[in-house]
Amino acid sequence: MEPVEEHFLDVVRRLPVPPEPSATSTPLDGDLLALFRAQATSRLLDLAARELQRAGAGYYTIGSAGHESNAALGMLSGPGDPALLHYRSGAFYAARALASGTVDPVRETLRGLTCSALDPASGGRHKVIGHPDLGIVPQTSTIASHLPRAVGLGFALGLAAASGRETGWAEDAVVVASFGDASLNHSTAAGALNAAAYLAHRHKDCPVLLVCEDNGLGISTPSPRGWVGAALQSVPGVPYFEVDGDAPIALLGVARHALAQVRETRRPAILHLHTVRFLGHAGSDVEIAYRSPRAIAADLERDPLLATARLLVERGVRTPSHLLDEYDALRADVASRTVEVRAEEPLRTRSQVIAPLALPERRPVVHRTAAAPGGVTLAQAINQTLAAELAADPGVLVLGEDVGAKGGVYGVTRGLAATFGAGRVFDTLLDEQTVLGTALGAALAGYTPVPEIQYLAYLHNAEDQLRGEAASLRFFSAGQHDNGMVVRIAGLAYQKGFGGHFHNDNSVAVLRDIPGLVLAVPSHPALAPALLRGCLELAREGRVVVFLEPIARYHTRDLVDGDEEWLAGFEPSGTVGLGDVAVHGSGTDLLLVTFGNGVHLGRTAALALEAEGIAATVLDLVWLAPLPVEALVDAARGARAVLVVDETRASGGVSEGVVTALVDAGVDVPLARVTSADSYVPLGPAAATVLLQVDEVVEAGRRLATSGSAQG
């Protein structure tokens, strides 16, 4: 028996019975009984997790023991209030499930612990706290990375209320988001708190209650005394509530008041909930290695479950023996359910595991780009497409840094805010985590957000919002939740007279490495509108899409000076679907496989090669994740040689995946690649020394085509 359970049982047995038990029941007594049941259920499930691990049948032991005071929030909020929870908020889940009368928190939590394929949260993919019927969005967040989304959801609920738009949540919904005291120090928490304060300062609705569950420890590192409270109280314009988790009456009162204030004012608030931590950080953690026996023993006296039990006896609502009987009955129920759940099957196959990430299959289409002298540039084509989508779909939002009045650094969103208003096109804080978090929250409220990241290099400080939050939601919810969006990123290199590596960044490896994320790159204004519409279709299906726009091509007009080959007429209909590619030319001597700026490089090189009698076709991949393998292989098999023209780096670049796909498919023609160097992009003329140049493409193409001709 664990010391925390032994102590609880020993103290309860010895509790004195009041001489005159209460003869009448009050609403508070009922709340205390519900609180005790949820707390005890959560505690017993934590103990069961340890037993399952010892038996080799359980795989997760980060528990909620000592944090069971969060059950009060689960009791006092409802399924119409979206909850994004810390991994120690198990009692919140138990309380909300018990209140529902339809969800069994014991069986469902055990399914998560044992990775049962019947787990209603993740389908056996992870132990997450979530349930589609309880308004609890599955989270795996351990470093408060869910908080930008929570604030974003609160903001989106305010936007929707102002426009009368349905969100799927209650009209007076409050977003409840919990996090740990150590996570308070992470940049995501700092950014979310700052964003909440910023919205409060601007009198913008954002009904979110941010709950810091403070047990004083970050794994083994103590939070400095007073630090958490000082930090939380210093958030400007955001009301601060504080309560001890082992004071049940105060806990219920403060939690009720905090929720009611947020619900009424539609403004954010902070609840500082003092807790303790039992059973260590996780199953492998040995607290005695870094905590004194005295400190560990002192925490036992602050046990929230024991505090509720003691109060129930003091008020005459239950005798000690009655409480122990109820505890034993719950323990028996957990034991019985454990036996049943252990017999359930886990996921067995790769296809079962990755099913939520699977993308729709379709026959690829090969598109041909057609220039239109006097037409629009790439930037104008994107602008007009966004305008058309904003007009057609009131759920589309355009947001980011400087996208409003200024219209973006490169004018891509110019005029949209004036046309559609600040409720549809708006500037965010200069913080990429907040930009993406706002979009994540808006997607949970039923919008189709189109956030802009101003430069690709700026994404890297916020990429976990895509990897750990956006793209993972379908996976960890078994496809029951999604947050479809199109993230526009101005990026890649070849800007002249400006930049350095912050504004000329050719690293896309992190985006291609995120499971389930779709990455598209427009290269020419003839194709960009249809491609962006294809991305928005995927977003409306719940997919996370990145639309990576080559800055250097935004205002390009010519392939060769004065020919206006990089202009096109705006096409208001049609889509480029996932797996489609685009081609220019019909030569079979050489296939130049490329994307983005590489299309301009490749077409310029093709002209030079044509003058030498080498007929080339340029294939624009369009999609970098997943790669359009079927169309790529078909095109490669029709050529005498294939050269991959890759503006990204030699290591971790796109060409590695392209070459691998061709080799795996058994394409038997001469094959080579040319890439940029493994380097940051320097400022000024030196950039040309590390970025792939046309003459390198021509030289490699000539050599390869000659080789292919000789073999043919």
RORODO-885404 format. One record per residue (C-alpha): chain; z negated, y negated, x negated. Coordinates in Angstrom, 1 decimal. Layout:
# residues N
A, Z, Y, X
...
This chain:
# residues 712
A, 0.0, 0.0, 0.0
A, 0.9, -3.5, -1.3
A, -2.1, -5.7, -2.1
A, -1.0, -8.3, 0.5
A, -1.0, -5.8, 3.3
A, -4.3, -4.3, 2.1
A, -5.9, -7.7, 2.1
A, -4.5, -8.6, 5.5
A, -5.8, -5.4, 7.1
A, -9.2, -5.6, 5.4
A, -9.8, -9.3, 6.5
A, -8.7, -8.7, 10.1
A, -11.0, -5.7, 10.5
A, -13.9, -7.9, 9.5
A, -13.1, -10.9, 11.7
A, -16.1, -11.8, 13.9
A, -15.4, -11.6, 17.6
A, -16.4, -14.8, 19.5
A, -19.4, -14.4, 21.8
A, -17.5, -15.6, 24.8
A, -13.8, -14.7, 24.7
A, -11.5, -17.0, 26.6
A, -10.8, -16.0, 30.2
A, -7.7, -18.1, 30.6
A, -4.4, -18.0, 28.7
A, -2.8, -21.3, 27.6
A, 0.8, -22.0, 26.6
A, -0.5, -22.4, 23.0
A, -1.9, -18.9, 23.2
A, 1.4, -17.6, 24.2
A, 3.1, -19.4, 21.3
A, 0.5, -18.0, 18.9
A, 1.2, -14.5, 20.1
A, 4.9, -14.9, 19.7
A, 4.4, -16.4, 16.3
A, 2.2, -13.5, 15.2
A, 4.7, -10.9, 16.4
A, 7.6, -12.6, 14.6
A, 5.6, -13.0, 11.4
A, 4.3, -9.4, 11.5
A, 7.8, -8.1, 12.1
A, 9.2, -10.0, 9.2
A, 6.3, -8.9, 6.9
A, 6.7, -5.2, 7.8
A, 10.4, -5.4, 7.2
A, 9.7, -6.8, 3.7
A, 7.4, -3.9, 3.0
A, 10.1, -1.5, 4.3
A, 12.6, -3.0, 1.9
A, 10.4, -2.0, -1.0
A, 10.0, 1.5, 0.4
A, 13.7, 1.8, 0.9
A, 14.4, 0.7, -2.6
A, 11.9, 3.2, -4.0
A, 13.7, 5.9, -2.0
A, 17.1, 4.9, -3.3
A, 18.2, 3.9, 0.2
A, 17.8, 0.2, 0.1
A, 19.4, -2.4, -2.1
A, 17.8, -5.8, -1.5
A, 14.2, -6.8, -1.9
A, 14.1, -10.6, -2.0
A, 11.8, -11.0, 1.0
A, 10.1, -13.6, 3.1
A, 6.5, -12.5, 2.7
A, 4.4, -15.6, 2.5
A, 7.1, -17.8, 4.2
A, 6.5, -16.4, 7.7
A, 5.5, -19.9, 8.9
A, 9.2, -20.6, 9.3
A, 9.0, -18.4, 12.4
A, 7.8, -21.5, 14.2
A, 11.2, -23.1, 13.8
A, 13.0, -20.0, 15.0
A, 10.8, -20.0, 18.2
A, 11.2, -23.7, 18.9
A, 15.0, -23.9, 18.4
A, 17.6, -21.9, 20.1
A, 21.0, -20.2, 19.7
A, 22.7, -23.5, 20.5
A, 21.2, -25.0, 17.4
A, 23.2, -23.8, 14.3
A, 20.9, -22.5, 11.6
A, 21.9, -22.2, 7.9
A, 19.0, -20.4, 6.3
A, 17.3, -19.9, 3.0
A, 17.0, -16.2, 1.9
A, 13.3, -16.3, 2.6
A, 13.7, -17.3, 6.3
A, 13.5, -13.8, 7.6
A, 10.7, -14.7, 10.1
A, 12.9, -17.5, 11.6
A, 15.5, -14.8, 12.3
A, 12.9, -12.4, 13.7
A, 11.5, -15.2, 16.0
A, 14.9, -16.2, 17.3
A, 16.0, -12.6, 17.8
A, 12.8, -11.7, 19.7
A, 13.1, -14.8, 21.9
A, 16.7, -13.8, 22.7
A, 15.6, -10.5, 24.3
A, 19.0, -9.0, 23.3
A, 18.9, -8.7, 19.5
A, 16.6, -6.2, 17.8
A, 15.5, -7.9, 14.5
A, 14.1, -4.7, 13.1
A, 17.1, -2.5, 13.5
A, 19.5, -5.3, 12.4
A, 17.5, -6.3, 9.4
A, 17.2, -2.7, 8.3
A, 21.0, -2.3, 8.6
A, 21.4, -5.2, 6.2
A, 18.9, -3.7, 3.7
A, 20.7, -0.4, 3.7
A, 24.2, -1.8, 3.7
A, 25.0, 0.0, 7.0
A, 28.5, -0.6, 8.2
A, 27.0, -1.3, 11.6
A, 25.1, -4.4, 10.3
A, 26.1, -7.1, 12.8
A, 25.9, -9.9, 10.2
A, 28.1, -8.7, 7.3
A, 29.3, -5.3, 8.4
A, 27.5, -3.7, 5.4
A, 28.8, -6.1, 2.7
A, 25.6, -7.9, 1.8
A, 22.1, -8.5, 3.1
A, 22.4, -11.9, 4.7
A, 20.3, -13.6, 7.4
A, 22.7, -14.2, 10.2
A, 23.8, -13.1, 13.7
A, 26.7, -14.3, 15.8
A, 24.7, -14.2, 19.0
A, 21.8, -16.2, 17.6
A, 23.6, -19.2, 16.2
A, 22.6, -18.2, 12.7
A, 25.5, -18.6, 10.3
A, 25.4, -16.0, 7.6
A, 24.5, -17.4, 4.2
A, 24.0, -16.0, 0.8
A, 22.9, -19.3, -0.7
A, 20.3, -19.2, -3.3
A, 20.7, -22.6, -4.8
A, 20.9, -24.8, -1.7
A, 24.7, -24.6, -1.8
A, 24.7, -24.4, 2.0
A, 23.1, -27.8, 2.4
A, 26.3, -29.9, 2.0
A, 27.8, -27.8, 4.8
A, 24.7, -28.3, 7.0
A, 24.9, -32.1, 6.6
A, 28.6, -31.9, 7.2
A, 28.0, -29.9, 10.4
A, 25.5, -32.5, 11.6
A, 28.0, -35.3, 10.9
A, 30.7, -33.4, 12.7
A, 28.5, -32.9, 15.8
A, 28.1, -36.6, 15.8
A, 31.8, -37.2, 15.6
A, 32.5, -34.7, 18.4
A, 29.9, -36.3, 20.7
A, 31.4, -39.7, 20.2
A, 34.8, -38.4, 21.2
A, 33.7, -36.0, 23.9
A, 35.0, -33.0, 22.0
A, 33.6, -29.5, 22.5
A, 32.1, -27.9, 19.4
A, 30.9, -24.5, 20.6
A, 27.3, -25.6, 20.0
A, 24.8, -27.2, 22.4
A, 25.4, -30.8, 23.4
A, 22.1, -31.8, 21.9
A, 22.3, -29.3, 19.1
A, 20.1, -29.7, 16.0
A, 21.3, -28.2, 12.7
A, 18.4, -26.4, 11.0
A, 18.8, -25.8, 7.3
A, 16.1, -24.3, 5.1
A, 16.0, -24.2, 1.3
A, 13.4, -23.5, -1.5
A, 11.5, -26.0, -3.5
A, 13.2, -25.0, -6.8
A, 16.6, -25.4, -5.2
A, 15.7, -29.0, -4.5
A, 16.5, -29.7, -8.1
A, 20.1, -28.4, -7.8
A, 22.9, -30.9, -7.5
A, 24.0, -29.5, -4.1
A, 20.6, -30.3, -2.6
A, 20.5, -33.7, -4.3
A, 24.0, -34.4, -2.9
A, 23.2, -33.2, 0.6
A, 20.0, -35.3, 0.8
A, 21.8, -38.3, -0.5
A, 24.6, -37.8, 2.1
A, 22.0, -37.5, 4.9
A, 20.3, -40.7, 3.7
A, 23.7, -42.4, 3.5
A, 24.5, -41.5, 7.1
A, 21.1, -42.6, 8.3
A, 21.6, -45.9, 6.4
A, 24.9, -46.4, 8.2
A, 23.4, -45.4, 11.5
A, 25.8, -42.5, 11.8
A, 24.7, -39.5, 13.9
A, 23.8, -36.5, 11.9
A, 21.3, -34.3, 13.7
A, 20.1, -32.0, 10.9
A, 16.6, -30.9, 10.1
A, 16.3, -30.1, 6.4
A, 13.4, -27.7, 5.8
A, 12.0, -27.3, 2.3
A, 10.1, -24.0, 2.2
A, 7.8, -24.8, -0.8
A, 6.0, -21.9, -2.4
A, 5.6, -23.7, -5.7
A, 7.7, -21.4, -7.7
A, 11.3, -21.1, -8.9
A, 11.3, -17.4, -9.8
A, 8.7, -17.8, -12.6
A, 8.7, -21.5, -13.1
A, 6.2, -23.6, -11.2
A, 7.3, -26.7, -9.4
A, 5.2, -29.6, -10.9
A, 2.3, -30.5, -8.7
A, 3.4, -33.3, -6.3
A, 7.0, -33.3, -7.4
A, 8.6, -31.8, -4.3
A, 6.7, -34.1, -1.9
A, 7.5, -37.1, -4.0
A, 11.2, -36.3, -4.1
A, 11.4, -35.5, -0.4
A, 9.5, -38.6, 0.6
A, 11.7, -40.8, -1.5
A, 14.9, -40.0, 0.5
A, 15.6, -43.4, 2.0
A, 15.8, -43.7, 5.8
A, 15.1, -40.1, 6.4
A, 11.8, -39.3, 8.2
A, 9.5, -36.9, 6.3
A, 7.2, -34.4, 8.0
A, 4.7, -32.2, 6.1
A, 2.7, -29.2, 7.2
A, 0.8, -26.2, 5.8
A, 2.2, -22.9, 6.8
A, -1.3, -21.4, 7.1
A, -2.3, -23.9, 9.8
A, -0.6, -22.4, 12.9
A, -1.5, -25.1, 15.5
A, -0.5, -27.9, 13.2
A, 2.6, -25.9, 12.2
A, 3.8, -25.5, 15.8
A, 3.0, -29.2, 16.6
A, 4.8, -30.7, 13.6
A, 7.8, -28.3, 13.9
A, 8.1, -29.2, 17.6
A, 7.8, -32.9, 16.9
A, 10.4, -32.8, 14.0
A, 12.9, -30.9, 16.1
A, 12.4, -33.2, 19.1
A, 12.8, -36.3, 17.0
A, 16.1, -35.1, 15.4
A, 17.3, -34.0, 18.8
A, 16.6, -37.3, 20.5
A, 17.6, -39.7, 17.7
A, 20.5, -37.7, 16.4
A, 19.4, -38.7, 12.9
A, 18.4, -36.4, 10.0
A, 14.8, -35.6, 9.1
A, 13.0, -33.5, 6.4
A, 10.3, -31.0, 7.0
A, 8.2, -30.1, 4.0
A, 6.7, -26.7, 4.8
A, 4.1, -25.5, 2.3
A, 4.2, -21.7, 1.9
A, 3.2, -19.0, -0.6
A, 5.1, -16.2, -2.1
A, 4.0, -12.6, -1.9
A, 5.6, -9.5, -3.5
A, 7.0, -11.5, -6.4
A, 10.5, -13.0, -6.5
A, 12.1, -9.7, -5.9
A, 11.5, -5.9, -6.3
A, 11.9, -6.0, -10.1
A, 9.7, -9.1, -10.6
A, 6.2, -8.5, -12.1
A, 4.2, -11.7, -11.4
A, 1.3, -10.8, -13.6
A, 3.7, -11.5, -16.6
A, 3.6, -15.2, -15.8
A, 0.8, -15.8, -13.2
A, -2.9, -15.3, -13.5
A, -4.7, -12.8, -11.3
A, -6.8, -15.7, -10.0
A, -3.7, -17.6, -8.8
A, -2.2, -14.5, -7.2
A, -5.5, -13.7, -5.4
A, -5.8, -17.4, -4.2
A, -2.5, -17.1, -2.5
A, -3.8, -14.2, -0.4
A, -6.2, -16.6, 1.3
A, -3.2, -18.8, 2.4
A, -1.4, -15.9, 4.1
A, 0.4, -17.4, 7.2
A, 0.2, -14.0, 9.0
A, -3.5, -13.8, 8.4
A, -4.0, -17.4, 9.5
A, -2.3, -16.7, 12.9
A, -4.3, -13.5, 13.4
A, -7.6, -15.3, 12.6
A, -6.8, -18.0, 15.1
A, -5.9, -15.5, 17.8
A, -9.3, -13.9, 17.4
A, -11.2, -17.2, 17.2
A, -9.6, -18.3, 20.5
A, -10.4, -15.0, 22.1
A, -6.8, -14.2, 22.8
A, -7.0, -10.9, 20.9
A, -9.8, -8.8, 19.3
A, -9.4, -7.6, 15.7
A, -8.8, -4.1, 17.0
A, -6.1, -5.2, 19.4
A, -4.3, -7.1, 16.6
A, -4.5, -4.1, 14.4
A, -3.2, -1.9, 17.1
A, -0.2, -4.2, 17.7
A, 0.4, -4.3, 13.9
A, 0.3, -0.5, 13.8
A, 2.7, -0.3, 16.7
A, 5.1, -2.6, 15.0
A, 4.8, -0.6, 11.8
A, 5.6, 2.6, 13.6
A, 8.6, 0.9, 15.2
A, 9.9, -0.2, 11.8
A, 9.3, 3.4, 10.4
A, 11.2, 4.9, 13.3
A, 14.1, 2.5, 13.1
A, 14.2, 3.1, 9.3
A, 14.8, 6.8, 9.8
A, 17.6, 6.0, 12.3
A, 19.3, 3.4, 10.2
A, 19.2, 5.5, 7.0
A, 21.5, 8.0, 8.8
A, 24.2, 5.3, 9.4
A, 27.3, 5.2, 7.2
A, 28.0, 2.5, 4.6
A, 31.4, 1.1, 4.0
A, 33.4, 3.8, 2.2
A, 36.8, 2.5, 1.4
A, 38.3, -0.5, -0.4
A, 40.3, -1.4, 2.8
A, 37.1, -1.4, 4.8
A, 35.3, -3.8, 2.4
A, 38.1, -6.3, 2.0
A, 39.2, -6.3, 5.7
A, 37.9, -9.8, 6.5
A, 39.9, -11.2, 3.5
A, 43.1, -9.4, 4.4
A, 46.0, -11.9, 5.1
A, 48.7, -11.3, 7.7
A, 51.7, -9.4, 6.5
A, 55.2, -10.8, 7.2
A, 58.7, -10.5, 5.9
A, 59.2, -13.2, 3.3
A, 61.9, -15.9, 3.9
A, 63.9, -17.4, 1.0
A, 64.3, -21.1, 1.6
A, 66.8, -23.4, -0.1
A, 65.9, -27.0, -0.9
A, 68.4, -29.6, 0.2
A, 68.2, -33.1, -1.3
A, 69.1, -36.1, 0.9
A, 69.9, -39.3, -1.0
A, 68.1, -42.2, 0.6
A, 65.5, -39.8, 2.0
A, 61.7, -39.7, 1.4
A, 59.7, -38.8, -1.7
A, 57.2, -36.0, -1.9
A, 54.3, -38.5, -1.2
A, 56.1, -39.9, 1.8
A, 56.9, -36.4, 3.1
A, 53.3, -35.4, 3.0
A, 52.2, -38.6, 4.6
A, 54.6, -38.2, 7.5
A, 53.5, -34.6, 8.0
A, 49.9, -35.6, 8.1
A, 50.7, -38.3, 10.6
A, 52.6, -35.9, 12.8
A, 49.8, -33.3, 12.7
A, 47.1, -35.9, 13.5
A, 49.1, -37.0, 16.5
A, 49.7, -33.5, 17.7
A, 46.3, -32.1, 17.2
A, 43.1, -34.1, 17.9
A, 41.1, -31.6, 15.9
A, 42.7, -32.5, 12.6
A, 40.6, -34.7, 10.4
A, 41.7, -36.3, 7.1
A, 38.8, -37.2, 4.8
A, 38.0, -37.8, 1.1
A, 37.5, -40.5, -1.4
A, 39.6, -43.6, -0.8
A, 41.8, -41.9, 1.8
A, 41.1, -44.6, 4.5
A, 42.0, -48.2, 4.1
A, 43.4, -47.8, 0.6
A, 45.5, -44.8, 1.6
A, 44.6, -42.8, -1.5
A, 45.1, -43.5, -5.1
A, 48.8, -42.7, -4.8
A, 49.3, -43.9, -1.2
A, 49.7, -40.4, 0.3
A, 47.4, -41.3, 3.2
A, 48.5, -44.9, 3.5
A, 48.5, -46.2, 7.1
A, 46.8, -43.1, 8.6
A, 43.4, -44.7, 9.1
A, 44.9, -47.7, 10.8
A, 46.9, -45.5, 13.2
A, 44.4, -42.9, 14.0
A, 41.0, -44.6, 13.5
A, 37.9, -44.1, 11.5
A, 36.9, -41.1, 13.6
A, 40.0, -39.1, 12.4
A, 40.7, -40.5, 8.9
A, 37.7, -41.6, 6.9
A, 36.3, -42.2, 3.4
A, 33.5, -40.0, 2.1
A, 31.0, -40.5, -0.6
A, 32.3, -40.3, -4.1
A, 31.0, -36.8, -4.5
A, 33.2, -33.7, -4.3
A, 30.5, -31.4, -3.1
A, 29.9, -33.8, -0.2
A, 33.6, -34.0, 0.5
A, 33.9, -30.2, 0.7
A, 30.6, -29.8, 2.5
A, 31.6, -32.3, 5.2
A, 34.8, -30.3, 5.7
A, 32.9, -27.0, 5.8
A, 30.6, -28.4, 8.5
A, 33.4, -29.9, 10.4
A, 35.2, -26.5, 10.5
A, 32.1, -24.9, 12.0
A, 32.2, -27.5, 14.7
A, 35.8, -26.5, 15.6
A, 37.8, -29.1, 13.7
A, 40.7, -28.4, 11.3
A, 39.7, -30.6, 8.3
A, 42.1, -31.7, 5.6
A, 39.8, -32.9, 2.8
A, 41.3, -34.5, -0.3
A, 40.0, -34.0, -3.8
A, 41.3, -37.0, -5.7
A, 42.1, -35.1, -8.9
A, 42.1, -31.5, -9.8
A, 39.7, -32.1, -12.7
A, 37.2, -33.5, -10.2
A, 37.1, -30.2, -8.3
A, 35.4, -28.3, -11.1
A, 32.0, -29.8, -10.4
A, 32.2, -28.6, -6.8
A, 34.2, -25.5, -7.0
A, 31.3, -23.3, -5.7
A, 31.7, -25.0, -2.4
A, 35.0, -23.1, -2.2
A, 34.0, -19.9, -4.0
A, 30.4, -19.4, -2.8
A, 30.6, -21.1, 0.6
A, 34.1, -21.6, 2.1
A, 36.0, -18.5, 1.1
A, 33.0, -16.2, 1.3
A, 32.1, -16.9, 4.9
A, 34.6, -14.5, 6.5
A, 33.6, -11.8, 4.0
A, 29.9, -12.1, 4.5
A, 30.2, -12.4, 8.3
A, 32.6, -9.5, 8.7
A, 35.2, -12.0, 10.0
A, 32.9, -13.3, 12.8
A, 32.7, -16.8, 11.3
A, 35.3, -18.8, 9.5
A, 35.8, -22.3, 8.2
A, 39.5, -22.9, 8.1
A, 40.7, -26.0, 6.3
A, 43.5, -27.3, 4.0
A, 42.0, -28.8, 0.9
A, 44.6, -31.3, -0.5
A, 44.2, -31.7, -4.3
A, 46.2, -34.2, -6.4
A, 46.7, -32.4, -9.7
A, 48.7, -30.8, -12.5
A, 50.0, -32.8, -15.4
A, 53.0, -34.8, -16.6
A, 51.7, -38.2, -15.5
A, 53.0, -40.7, -18.0
A, 51.1, -43.7, -19.3
A, 47.9, -42.7, -17.5
A, 45.2, -40.2, -17.5
A, 44.1, -37.9, -20.2
A, 42.5, -34.6, -19.1
A, 40.7, -36.1, -16.0
A, 43.9, -37.1, -14.4
A, 46.3, -34.6, -16.0
A, 44.6, -31.2, -15.4
A, 46.8, -28.1, -15.4
A, 44.0, -25.5, -14.9
A, 44.3, -23.5, -11.7
A, 42.7, -20.3, -12.8
A, 39.5, -20.9, -10.8
A, 41.5, -21.3, -7.6
A, 43.5, -18.2, -8.1
A, 40.3, -16.2, -8.8
A, 38.6, -16.8, -5.5
A, 39.0, -13.9, -3.1
A, 40.6, -14.8, 0.2
A, 41.6, -18.3, -0.9
A, 45.2, -19.3, -0.4
A, 46.8, -21.6, -2.9
A, 50.1, -23.4, -2.2
A, 52.0, -25.9, -4.4
A, 54.8, -28.2, -3.0
A, 57.4, -29.2, -5.5
A, 60.1, -31.0, -3.5
A, 60.0, -33.3, -0.4
A, 62.6, -31.0, 1.4
A, 60.1, -28.2, 1.5
A, 56.7, -30.0, 1.5
A, 56.4, -30.7, 5.3
A, 57.1, -27.1, 6.3
A, 54.8, -25.8, 3.6
A, 52.0, -28.1, 4.7
A, 52.5, -27.0, 8.4
A, 52.3, -23.4, 7.2
A, 49.1, -24.1, 5.5
A, 47.7, -25.8, 8.6
A, 48.7, -22.7, 10.7
A, 46.6, -20.6, 8.3
A, 43.7, -23.0, 8.5
A, 43.8, -22.8, 12.3
A, 43.5, -19.0, 11.9
A, 40.3, -19.6, 9.9
A, 41.7, -19.4, 6.4
A, 40.7, -21.6, 3.4
A, 43.8, -23.1, 1.9
A, 44.3, -25.3, -1.1
A, 47.4, -27.5, -1.1
A, 47.8, -28.5, -4.7
A, 50.1, -31.6, -5.0
A, 51.8, -32.3, -8.3
A, 51.0, -36.0, -9.0
A, 53.9, -36.5, -11.3
A, 56.3, -35.6, -8.5
A, 54.8, -37.9, -5.8
A, 57.2, -40.7, -6.3
A, 60.0, -38.9, -8.2
A, 63.5, -39.8, -6.9
A, 65.9, -38.2, -9.4
A, 66.5, -35.0, -11.2
A, 69.0, -36.7, -13.5
A, 68.9, -40.5, -13.6
A, 70.3, -42.0, -10.4
A, 71.2, -38.8, -8.6
A, 68.3, -39.0, -6.0
A, 68.0, -35.2, -6.1
A, 64.3, -35.5, -5.5
A, 64.6, -37.1, -2.1
A, 64.9, -35.4, 1.2
A, 65.2, -36.1, 4.9
A, 62.0, -35.6, 6.8
A, 62.1, -32.4, 8.8
A, 59.5, -32.5, 11.7
A, 59.6, -28.8, 12.5
A, 59.5, -25.4, 10.9
A, 57.1, -23.8, 8.5
A, 57.1, -22.1, 5.2
A, 55.1, -19.0, 5.7
A, 52.8, -17.0, 3.4
A, 55.0, -15.0, 1.0
A, 58.1, -17.2, 1.3
A, 59.8, -18.6, -1.7
A, 62.4, -21.3, -2.4
A, 65.5, -21.1, -4.6
A, 68.0, -23.5, -6.1
A, 71.2, -22.2, -7.5
A, 72.8, -18.8, -7.3
A, 73.4, -17.8, -11.0
A, 72.5, -14.2, -12.0
A, 72.4, -14.6, -15.8
A, 68.9, -15.9, -15.7
A, 66.1, -16.3, -13.1
A, 63.7, -19.1, -13.8
A, 60.4, -18.4, -12.0
A, 58.3, -21.4, -11.6
A, 56.3, -23.8, -9.3
A, 55.2, -27.4, -9.1
A, 56.4, -29.6, -11.9
A, 58.1, -26.5, -13.3
A, 60.7, -26.7, -10.6
A, 61.8, -30.1, -12.0
A, 61.6, -28.7, -15.5
A, 63.5, -25.6, -14.6
A, 66.3, -27.3, -12.7
A, 66.7, -29.7, -15.6
A, 66.9, -26.8, -18.0
A, 69.3, -25.0, -15.7
A, 71.8, -27.9, -15.9
A, 71.7, -27.7, -19.7
A, 72.1, -23.9, -19.7
A, 75.0, -24.2, -17.2
A, 76.8, -26.4, -19.7
A, 76.5, -23.5, -22.2
A, 78.0, -21.1, -19.7
A, 74.6, -19.6, -18.6
A, 74.3, -19.5, -14.8
A, 70.7, -19.7, -13.7
A, 68.7, -19.6, -10.4
A, 65.4, -21.4, -10.1
A, 62.9, -19.6, -8.0
A, 60.0, -21.8, -6.7
A, 57.0, -19.5, -6.1
A, 55.5, -22.0, -3.6
A, 52.4, -19.7, -3.2
A, 50.2, -19.1, -6.2
A, 47.5, -17.1, -4.4
A, 48.4, -14.6, -3.3
A, 51.6, -14.5, -5.3
A, 54.7, -13.9, -3.2
A, 55.3, -10.5, -4.9
A, 57.8, -9.0, -2.5
A, 60.2, -12.0, -2.7
A, 59.6, -12.4, -6.4
A, 60.5, -8.8, -7.2
A, 63.6, -8.9, -5.0
A, 64.9, -11.9, -6.8
A, 64.1, -10.5, -10.2
A, 66.0, -7.3, -9.5
A, 69.1, -9.4, -8.8
A, 69.0, -11.1, -12.2
A, 70.0, -10.0, -15.7
A, 66.9, -11.7, -17.2
A, 63.7, -13.4, -16.0
A, 61.9, -16.3, -17.6
A, 58.6, -17.5, -16.2
A, 58.3, -21.2, -16.6
A, 54.6, -22.0, -16.4
A, 53.2, -25.5, -16.7
A, 49.7, -24.1, -16.8
A, 48.0, -22.7, -19.9
A, 49.0, -19.6, -21.8
A, 45.5, -18.1, -21.2
A, 44.4, -18.0, -17.6
A, 47.7, -19.4, -16.4
A, 49.9, -18.4, -13.5
A, 52.5, -16.6, -15.7
A, 50.0, -13.9, -16.5
A, 49.9, -12.8, -12.9
A, 53.7, -13.2, -12.4
A, 54.6, -11.1, -15.4
A, 52.0, -8.5, -14.4
A, 53.5, -8.3, -10.9
A, 57.0, -7.8, -12.3
A, 55.8, -5.1, -14.7
A, 53.8, -3.3, -12.1
A, 56.9, -3.3, -9.8
A, 58.9, -1.7, -12.6
A, 61.4, -4.6, -12.9
A, 63.5, -3.5, -15.9
A, 65.2, -6.6, -17.2
A, 64.4, -8.8, -20.3
A, 61.3, -10.7, -19.4
A, 59.5, -13.6, -21.1
A, 57.4, -16.6, -20.4
A, 57.0, -20.1, -21.6
A, 53.7, -22.0, -21.0
A, 51.7, -25.1, -21.9
A, 49.2, -24.8, -24.7
A, 45.6, -23.7, -24.3
A, 44.4, -27.3, -24.6
A, 43.0, -30.2, -22.6
A, 45.7, -32.8, -22.0
A, 45.4, -35.7, -24.3
A, 46.0, -39.3, -23.5
A, 49.4, -41.0, -24.2
A, 52.4, -39.5, -26.0
A, 50.4, -36.7, -27.5
A, 50.4, -35.0, -24.1
A, 53.9, -33.9, -24.7
A, 52.7, -31.8, -27.7
A, 50.7, -29.5, -25.5
A, 52.6, -29.6, -22.2
A, 55.7, -27.4, -21.7
A, 58.9, -29.3, -22.3
A, 62.5, -28.9, -21.1
A, 63.8, -28.1, -24.5
A, 61.4, -25.2, -24.8
A, 62.6, -23.8, -21.5
A, 66.3, -24.2, -22.6
A, 65.7, -22.5, -25.9
A, 63.8, -19.6, -24.3
A, 66.3, -19.3, -21.5
A, 69.2, -19.2, -23.9
A, 67.6, -16.6, -26.1
A, 66.6, -14.4, -23.1
A, 70.0, -14.8, -21.3
A, 71.8, -13.8, -24.4
A, 69.5, -10.8, -24.8
A, 70.1, -9.8, -21.1
A, 73.9, -10.2, -21.5
A, 73.9, -8.0, -24.6
A, 71.9, -5.3, -22.8
A, 74.2, -5.5, -19.7
